C-alpha cells in the first residue's frame, strides 16, 4: 500500500445493513391505525345493532314459549296479542300501537305485515276477536304462524 496513492486506500463497495423488521416504516403504522379504527368501528356498530334488536330476539323467544302452550282459549290469544303489541310498540313507537284495539289493531297488523295482507285478514280478525270471545274463532297454530311471519318481517 502506497500512502501517496489515494486509490489504494479505497475499499470495495459494501451494501448497508438491512433495517430489520422493527421498527416498521411509517406507512405500516398508518395502516395499523386504520385497521384498528375500522375494527373498533365495526365492533361498535355490531354492538349497537345487537342492542337495538334485543326486543325482537325477546319477542321471538316469547313466541316460541307461547307456541309450546298453544290452546284455543281467550287467555292464550290475549297473551299473543300482548306480545304483538309490545313488539309493535318497540318497532313503531310513533304510531302508539299499544293503545289500538279492534279494527284499528287489525288494520295496523295488516299494514305492517310483510306479505299476504288480503289473505291474512280473516285470520288476523279471528286472532284479535278470540281474545274476548268465550270460544276462539282462530286456530292457535295459524295465529302463531302469522305472528312468526309478522315478527320475521320486522327490520331495524
MDAnalysis code that builds the backbone (N, CA, C; Angstrom):
import MDAnalysis as mda
import numpy as np

u = mda.Universe.empty(468, n_residues=156, atom_resindex=np.repeat(np.arange(156), 3), trajectory=True)
u.add_TopologyAttr("name", ["N", "CA", "C"] * 156)
u.add_TopologyAttr("resid", np.arange(1, 157))
u.add_TopologyAttr("resname", ["UNK", "UNK", "UNK", "UNK", "UNK", "UNK", "UNK", "UNK", "UNK", "UNK", "UNK", "UNK", "UNK", "UNK", "UNK", "UNK", "UNK", "UNK", "UNK", "UNK", "UNK", "UNK", "UNK", "UNK", "UNK", "UNK", "UNK", "UNK", "UNK", "UNK", "UNK", "UNK", "UNK", "UNK", "UNK", "UNK", "UNK", "UNK", "UNK", "UNK", "UNK", "UNK", "UNK", "UNK", "UNK", "UNK", "UNK", "UNK", "UNK", "UNK", "UNK", "UNK", "UNK", "UNK", "UNK", "UNK", "UNK", "UNK", "UNK", "UNK", "UNK", "UNK", "UNK", "UNK", "UNK", "UNK", "UNK", "UNK", "UNK", "UNK", "UNK", "UNK", "UNK", "UNK", "UNK", "UNK", "UNK", "UNK", "UNK", "UNK", "UNK", "UNK", "UNK", "UNK", "UNK", "UNK", "UNK", "UNK", "UNK", "UNK", "UNK", "UNK", "UNK", "UNK", "UNK", "UNK", "UNK", "UNK", "UNK", "UNK", "UNK", "UNK", "UNK", "UNK", "UNK", "UNK", "UNK", "UNK", "UNK", "UNK", "UNK", "UNK", "UNK", "UNK", "UNK", "UNK", "UNK", "UNK", "UNK", "UNK", "UNK", "UNK", "UNK", "UNK", "UNK", "UNK", "UNK", "UNK", "UNK", "UNK", "UNK", "UNK", "UNK", "UNK", "UNK", "UNK", "UNK", "UNK", "UNK", "UNK", "UNK", "UNK", "UNK", "UNK", "UNK", "UNK", "UNK", "UNK", "UNK", "UNK", "UNK", "UNK", "UNK", "UNK", "UNK", "UNK"])
u.atoms.positions = np.array([
    [0.822, -1.148, 0.000],
    [0.000, 0.000, 0.000],
    [0.889, 1.243, 0.000],
    [0.612, 2.014, -0.901],
    [1.387, 3.226, -1.053],
    [0.578, 4.383, -0.447],
    [1.148, 5.079, 0.552],
    [0.388, 6.160, 1.174],
    [0.206, 7.340, 0.233],
    [0.974, 7.417, -0.760],
    [0.861, 8.517, -1.702],
    [-0.258, 8.286, -2.723],
    [-0.634, 7.051, -2.875],
    [-1.652, 6.713, -3.880],
    [-3.035, 6.671, -3.216],
    [-3.888, 7.649, -3.459],
    [-5.204, 7.660, -2.797],
    [-6.120, 6.530, -3.282],
    [-5.933, 6.037, -4.464],
    [-6.774, 4.954, -4.945],
    [-6.510, 3.654, -4.203],
    [-5.359, 3.485, -3.672],
    [-5.049, 2.258, -2.945],
    [-5.746, 2.244, -1.585],
    [-6.235, 3.395, -1.119],
    [-6.904, 3.446, 0.172],
    [-8.414, 3.155, 0.046],
    [-8.926, 3.051, -1.164],
    [-10.346, 2.742, -1.361],
    [-10.621, 1.287, -1.026],
    [-11.808, 1.078, -0.477],
    [-12.227, -0.293, -0.175],
    [-13.312, -0.692, -1.172],
    [-13.620, -1.991, -1.163],
    [-14.689, -2.460, -2.036],
    [-16.024, -1.863, -1.595],
    [-16.984, -1.913, -2.492],
    [-18.318, -1.391, -2.192],
    [-18.990, -2.348, -1.215],
    [-19.515, -1.775, -0.127],
    [-20.249, -2.558, 0.862],
    [-21.676, -2.037, 0.922],
    [-22.645, -2.960, 0.864],
    [-24.048, -2.558, 0.979],
    [-24.357, -2.286, 2.440],
    [-25.229, -1.343, 2.707],
    [-25.578, -1.069, 4.096],
    [-26.357, -2.253, 4.689],
    [-26.342, -2.385, 5.986],
    [-27.056, -3.464, 6.667],
    [-28.559, -3.217, 6.548],
    [-29.304, -4.312, 6.473],
    [-30.762, -4.173, 6.368],
    [-31.308, -3.619, 7.674],
    [-32.443, -2.939, 7.557],
    [-33.041, -2.297, 8.725],
    [-33.691, -3.282, 9.674],
    [-34.032, -4.465, 9.249],
    [-34.721, -5.409, 10.111],
    [-36.229, -5.180, 10.071],
    [-36.951, -5.941, 10.896],
    [-38.409, -5.834, 10.906],
    [-38.915, -4.770, 11.875],
    [-38.095, -4.417, 12.845],
    [-38.559, -3.435, 13.825],
    [-37.623, -2.266, 13.886],
    [-38.022, -1.114, 13.951],
    [-39.386, -0.584, 13.894],
    [-39.870, -0.514, 12.461],
    [-41.156, -0.712, 12.266],
    [-41.679, -0.667, 10.899],
    [-41.682, 0.758, 10.337],
    [-41.801, 0.811, 9.067],
    [-41.832, 2.105, 8.375],
    [-43.125, 2.856, 8.732],
    [-43.139, 4.161, 8.582],
    [-44.339, 4.944, 8.942],
    [-45.616, 4.501, 8.218],
    [-45.499, 4.035, 7.020],
    [-46.674, 3.576, 6.279],
    [-47.360, 2.402, 6.970],
    [-46.563, 1.516, 7.550],
    [-47.140, 0.373, 8.281],
    [-47.859, 0.836, 9.538],
    [-47.338, 1.862, 10.206],
    [-48.004, 2.403, 11.389],
    [-49.365, 2.990, 11.015],
    [-49.398, 3.714, 9.904],
    [-50.657, 4.305, 9.448],
    [-51.659, 3.207, 9.097],
    [-51.192, 2.184, 8.412],
    [-52.067, 1.073, 8.052],
    [-52.595, 0.366, 9.293],
    [-51.745, 0.159, 10.289],
    [-52.184, -0.484, 11.534],
    [-53.226, 0.367, 12.253],
    [-53.034, 1.675, 12.282],
    [-54.017, 2.557, 12.918],
    [-55.352, 2.537, 12.180],
    [-55.306, 2.537, 10.862],
    [-56.542, 2.459, 10.088],
    [-57.262, 1.138, 10.330],
    [-56.522, 0.047, 10.403],
    [-57.105, -1.257, 10.664],
    [-57.747, -1.306, 12.049],
    [-57.060, -0.786, 13.056],
    [-57.625, -0.750, 14.403],
    [-58.865, 0.127, 14.473],
    [-58.838, 1.259, 13.801],
    [-60.003, 2.143, 13.794],
    [-61.190, 1.473, 13.101],
    [-60.935, 0.753, 12.021],
    [-62.002, 0.050, 11.312],
    [-62.587, -1.058, 12.181],
    [-61.734, -1.822, 12.845],
    [-62.217, -2.889, 13.725],
    [-63.024, -2.329, 14.894],
    [-62.575, -1.232, 15.459],
    [-63.314, -0.616, 16.563],
    [-64.668, -0.106, 16.095],
    [-64.720, 0.498, 14.922],
    [-65.987, 0.994, 14.390],
    [-66.952, -0.149, 14.097],
    [-66.444, -1.249, 13.560],
    [-67.295, -2.403, 13.291],
    [-67.829, -3.009, 14.583],
    [-66.987, -3.122, 15.597],
    [-67.430, -3.665, 16.886],
    [-68.495, -2.767, 17.509],
    [-68.303, -1.462, 17.430],
    [-69.291, -0.525, 17.971],
    [-70.613, -0.651, 17.225],
    [-70.555, -0.728, 15.894],
    [-71.767, -0.842, 15.089],
    [-72.509, -2.139, 15.382],
    [-71.786, -3.265, 15.476],
    [-72.423, -4.551, 15.769],
    [-73.058, -4.557, 17.154],
    [-72.384, -3.996, 18.133],
    [-72.929, -3.923, 19.484],
    [-74.185, -3.061, 19.514],
    [-74.157, -1.958, 18.813],
    [-75.319, -1.060, 18.764],
    [-76.498, -1.746, 18.087],
    [-76.218, -2.440, 16.998],
    [-77.278, -3.154, 16.280],
    [-77.856, -4.272, 17.135],
    [-76.999, -4.995, 17.818],
    [-77.462, -6.084, 18.675],
    [-78.326, -5.541, 19.813],
    [-77.916, -4.439, 20.408],
    [-78.691, -3.834, 21.490],
    [-80.034, -3.319, 20.973],
    [-80.012, -2.759, 19.768],
    [-81.242, -2.211, 19.190],
    [-82.239, -3.315, 18.831],
    [-81.778, -4.506, 18.493],
    [-82.653, -5.613, 18.107],
    [-82.951, -6.578, 19.249],
    [-82.622, -6.207, 20.461],
    [-82.872, -7.078, 21.609],
    [-84.359, -7.396, 21.748],
    [-85.213, -6.412, 21.509],
    [-86.654, -6.616, 21.643],
    [-87.151, -7.690, 20.694],
    [-86.569, -7.774, 19.503],
    [-87.000, -8.758, 18.518],
    [-86.602, -10.166, 18.943],
    [-85.408, -10.317, 19.470],
    [-84.989, -11.630, 19.962],
    [-85.865, -12.073, 21.135],
    [-86.176, -11.129, 22.024],
    [-87.035, -11.447, 23.164],
    [-88.430, -11.846, 22.691],
    [-88.969, -11.124, 21.737],
    [-90.302, -11.436, 21.217],
    [-90.322, -12.811, 20.558],
    [-89.294, -13.153, 19.836],
    [-89.248, -14.478, 19.195],
    [-89.147, -15.583, 20.229],
    [-88.395, -15.354, 21.308],
    [-88.325, -16.358, 22.390],
    [-89.687, -16.523, 23.061],
    [-90.355, -15.409, 23.320],
    [-91.671, -15.479, 23.955],
    [-92.688, -16.146, 23.037],
    [-92.576, -15.921, 21.737],
    [-93.468, -16.579, 20.793],
    [-93.240, -18.090, 20.796],
    [-91.989, -18.503, 20.880],
    [-91.697, -19.934, 20.948],
    [-92.282, -20.542, 22.228],
    [-92.212, -19.814, 23.329],
    [-92.801, -20.307, 24.577],
    [-94.329, -20.380, 24.464],
    [-94.936, -19.374, 23.835],
    [-96.388, -19.409, 23.631],
    [-96.785, -20.564, 22.722],
    [-95.962, -20.856, 21.754],
    [-96.258, -21.954, 20.830],
    [-96.290, -23.285, 21.573],
    [-95.441, -23.431, 22.582],
    [-95.420, -24.662, 23.361],
    [-96.697, -24.844, 24.171],
    [-97.325, -23.736, 24.557],
    [-98.539, -23.810, 25.379],
    [-99.781, -23.449, 24.571],
    [-99.734, -23.604, 23.266],
    [-100.841, -23.186, 22.397],
    [-102.119, -23.947, 22.746],
    [-103.192, -23.171, 22.948],
    [-104.510, -23.748, 23.203],
    [-105.555, -22.733, 22.758],
    [-106.680, -23.192, 22.285],
    [-107.707, -22.270, 21.771],
    [-108.542, -21.648, 22.891],
    [-107.911, -20.860, 23.724],
    [-108.599, -20.196, 24.825],
    [-108.331, -18.690, 24.744],
    [-109.267, -17.891, 25.247],
    [-109.077, -16.428, 25.180],
    [-107.816, -15.943, 25.900],
    [-107.446, -16.584, 26.999],
    [-106.236, -16.159, 27.720],
    [-104.983, -16.311, 26.861],
    [-104.915, -17.396, 26.112],
    [-103.748, -17.627, 25.258],
    [-103.689, -16.579, 24.147],
    [-104.848, -16.278, 23.543],
    [-104.875, -15.266, 22.484],
    [-104.583, -13.876, 23.042],
    [-104.994, -13.624, 24.284],
    [-104.660, -12.350, 24.927],
    [-103.154, -12.225, 25.095],
    [-102.514, -13.317, 25.515],
    [-101.050, -13.298, 25.674],
    [-100.365, -13.067, 24.323],
    [-100.886, -13.683, 23.275],
    [-100.297, -13.495, 21.945],
    [-100.482, -12.050, 21.471],
    [-101.660, -11.497, 21.659],
    [-101.891, -10.095, 21.281],
    [-101.017, -9.157, 22.094],
    [-100.834, -9.448, 23.376],
    [-99.960, -8.623, 24.214],
    [-98.531, -8.663, 23.702],
    [-98.081, -9.850, 23.342],
    [-96.731, -9.996, 22.785],
    [-96.589, -9.167, 21.506],
    [-97.573, -9.237, 20.624],
    [-97.511, -8.472, 19.378],
    [-97.556, -6.963, 19.649],
    [-98.335, -6.550, 20.645],
    [-98.404, -5.121, 20.959],
    [-97.097, -4.600, 21.549],
    [-96.462, -5.403, 22.393],
    [-95.167, -4.994, 22.956],
    [-94.133, -4.864, 21.838],
    [-94.115, -5.838, 20.936],
    [-93.179, -5.775, 19.808],
    [-93.500, -4.590, 18.899],
    [-94.788, -4.339, 18.670],
    [-95.176, -3.211, 17.815],
    [-94.817, -1.882, 18.464],
    [-94.937, -1.803, 19.782],
    [-94.574, -0.554, 20.473],
    [-93.078, -0.275, 20.336],
    [-92.270, -1.329, 20.359],
    [-90.825, -1.156, 20.200],
    [-90.465, -0.744, 18.773],
    [-91.152, -1.330, 17.785],
    [-90.799, -1.074, 16.386],
    [-91.426, 0.202, 15.842],
    [-92.664, 0.488, 16.252],
    [-93.401, 1.649, 15.730],
    [-93.873, 2.539, 16.886],
    [-92.973, 3.133, 17.652],
    [-93.400, 3.908, 18.818],
    [-94.195, 5.168, 18.456],
    [-93.959, 5.728, 17.283],
    [-94.642, 6.966, 16.900],
    [-96.120, 6.735, 16.576],
    [-96.523, 5.483, 16.319],
    [-97.910, 5.188, 15.972],
    [-98.745, 4.744, 17.181],
    [-98.119, 4.544, 18.320],
    [-98.780, 4.137, 19.572],
    [-99.679, 2.909, 19.378],
    [-99.126, 1.794, 18.920],
    [-99.964, 0.612, 18.678],
    [-100.499, -0.024, 19.962],
    [-99.866, 0.249, 21.102],
    [-100.324, -0.352, 22.353],
    [-101.713, 0.149, 22.735],
    [-102.135, 1.292, 22.195],
    [-103.451, 1.857, 22.511],
    [-104.520, 1.374, 21.536],
    [-104.134, 0.642, 20.504],
    [-105.101, 0.205, 19.493],
    [-105.832, -1.049, 19.951],
    [-107.045, -1.172, 19.449],
    [-107.825, -2.387, 19.697],
    [-108.826, -2.538, 18.564],
    [-109.400, -3.698, 18.472],
    [-110.424, -3.961, 17.465],
    [-109.931, -3.770, 16.050],
    [-110.735, -3.069, 15.259],
    [-110.443, -2.880, 13.833],
    [-109.154, -2.097, 13.604],
    [-108.865, -1.128, 14.475],
    [-107.623, -0.351, 14.316],
    [-106.403, -1.253, 14.495],
    [-106.452, -2.170, 15.444],
    [-105.341, -3.099, 15.682],
    [-105.202, -4.069, 14.510],
    [-106.330, -4.558, 13.990],
    [-106.291, -5.451, 12.826],
    [-105.680, -4.725, 11.632],
    [-106.112, -3.504, 11.386],
    [-105.581, -2.720, 10.266],
    [-104.088, -2.464, 10.429],
    [-103.666, -2.165, 11.647],
    [-102.242, -1.931, 11.902],
    [-101.427, -3.194, 11.634],
    [-101.893, -4.330, 12.143],
    [-101.158, -5.587, 11.925],
    [-101.047, -5.906, 10.440],
    [-102.132, -5.694, 9.714],
    [-102.095, -5.981, 8.276],
    [-101.226, -4.981, 7.526],
    [-101.255, -3.724, 7.945],
    [-100.447, -2.705, 7.266],
    [-98.961, -2.929, 7.478],
    [-98.583, -3.470, 8.621],
    [-97.163, -3.683, 8.911],
    [-96.720, -5.113, 8.631],
    [-97.616, -5.933, 8.149],
    [-97.275, -7.311, 7.799],
    [-96.455, -7.320, 6.514],
    [-95.459, -8.198, 6.414],
    [-94.587, -8.164, 5.239],
    [-95.237, -8.645, 3.944],
    [-96.250, -9.540, 4.034],
    [-96.863, -10.039, 2.799],
    [-98.233, -10.649, 3.102],
    [-98.949, -11.006, 2.067],
    [-100.258, -11.663, 2.155],
    [-101.235, -10.895, 3.031],
    [-101.332, -9.603, 2.814],
    [-102.198, -8.772, 3.656],
    [-103.676, -9.109, 3.469],
    [-104.101, -9.292, 2.247],
    [-105.514, -9.572, 1.997],
    [-105.868, -10.974, 2.459],
    [-105.013, -11.945, 2.194],
    [-105.293, -13.319, 2.588],
    [-105.253, -13.486, 4.104],
    [-104.497, -12.656, 4.800],
    [-104.356, -12.785, 6.252],
    [-105.471, -12.084, 7.018],
    [-106.270, -11.286, 6.368],
    [-107.285, -10.504, 7.086],
    [-108.227, -11.358, 7.928],
    [-108.836, -12.432, 7.410],
    [-109.729, -13.225, 8.261],
    [-109.002, -13.824, 9.471],
    [-107.783, -14.249, 9.264],
    [-107.014, -14.826, 10.367],
    [-106.713, -13.781, 11.433],
    [-106.299, -12.596, 11.021],
    [-105.963, -11.543, 11.981],
    [-107.223, -11.090, 12.722],
    [-108.315, -10.969, 12.010],
    [-109.565, -10.603, 12.684],
    [-109.947, -11.658, 13.716],
    [-109.821, -12.927, 13.345],
    [-110.138, -14.002, 14.292],
    [-109.175, -13.997, 15.470],
    [-107.912, -13.706, 15.217],
    [-106.913, -13.647, 16.292],
    [-107.268, -12.557, 17.296],
    [-107.661, -11.398, 16.809],
    [-107.992, -10.284, 17.691],
    [-109.315, -10.552, 18.417],
    [-110.301, -11.073, 17.706],
    [-111.605, -11.336, 18.318],
    [-111.558, -12.483, 19.323],
    [-110.614, -13.389, 19.168],
    [-110.526, -14.543, 20.080],
    [-110.079, -14.143, 21.477],
    [-109.614, -12.931, 21.649],
    [-109.189, -12.506, 22.991],
    [-110.365, -12.232, 23.897],
    [-111.536, -11.899, 23.341],
    [-112.672, -11.564, 24.186],
    [-113.866, -12.477, 23.993],
    [-113.814, -13.375, 23.038],
    [-114.912, -14.324, 22.827],
    [-114.694, -15.557, 23.704],
    [-115.778, -16.176, 24.173],
    [-115.627, -17.363, 25.027],
    [-115.005, -18.547, 24.281],
    [-115.298, -18.660, 22.996],
    [-114.669, -19.729, 22.214],
    [-113.858, -19.085, 21.096],
    [-112.674, -19.577, 20.928],
    [-111.761, -18.981, 19.952],
    [-112.233, -19.283, 18.539],
    [-112.142, -18.282, 17.687],
    [-112.520, -18.471, 16.285],
    [-111.293, -18.665, 15.397],
    [-110.125, -18.677, 15.987],
    [-108.882, -18.889, 15.230],
    [-108.153, -20.105, 15.781],
    [-107.392, -20.724, 14.927],
    [-106.560, -21.849, 15.356],
    [-105.244, -21.303, 15.899],
    [-104.798, -21.791, 17.055],
    [-103.532, -21.285, 17.614],
    [-102.343, -21.491, 16.684],
    [-102.325, -22.584, 15.937],
    [-101.184, -22.820, 15.043],
    [-101.128, -21.768, 13.941],
    [-102.305, -21.406, 13.409],
    [-102.333, -20.362, 12.380],
    [-101.971, -18.999, 12.969],
    [-102.422, -18.745, 14.192],
    [-102.104, -17.473, 14.849],
    [-100.599, -17.358, 15.097],
    [-99.985, -18.459, 15.533],
    [-98.533, -18.460, 15.765],
    [-97.800, -18.272, 14.439],
    [-98.293, -18.902, 13.380],
    [-97.658, -18.754, 12.068],
    [-97.722, -17.303, 11.606],
    [-98.866, -16.645, 11.805],
    [-98.957, -15.238, 11.424],
    [-98.020, -14.384, 12.282],
    [-97.996, -14.643, 13.594],
    [-97.133, -13.857, 14.485],
    [-95.664, -14.040, 14.096],
    [-95.290, -15.252, 13.741],
    [-93.902, -15.501, 13.318],
    [-93.607, -14.750, 12.014],
    [-94.568, -14.770, 11.098],
    [-94.402, -14.029, 9.848],
    [-94.301, -12.535, 10.121],
    [-95.148, -12.031, 10.989],
    [-95.137, -10.600, 11.312],
    [-93.837, -10.196, 11.989],
    [-93.380, -11.003, 12.937],
    [-92.110, -10.702, 13.619],
    [-90.927, -10.882, 12.678],
    [-91.014, -11.846, 11.792],
    [-89.919, -12.104, 10.856],
    [-89.733, -10.978, 9.860],
    [-90.802, -10.240, 9.587],
    [-90.707, -9.131, 8.632],
    [-90.222, -7.855, 9.257],
    [-90.029, -7.838, 10.564],
    [-89.600, -6.617, 11.267],
    [-88.104, -6.450, 11.101],
    [-87.708, -5.310, 10.621],
    [-86.289, -4.990, 10.454],
    [-85.988, -3.714, 11.209],
    [-84.805, -3.681, 11.741],
    [-84.369, -2.454, 12.442],
    [-83.082, -1.970, 11.863],
])
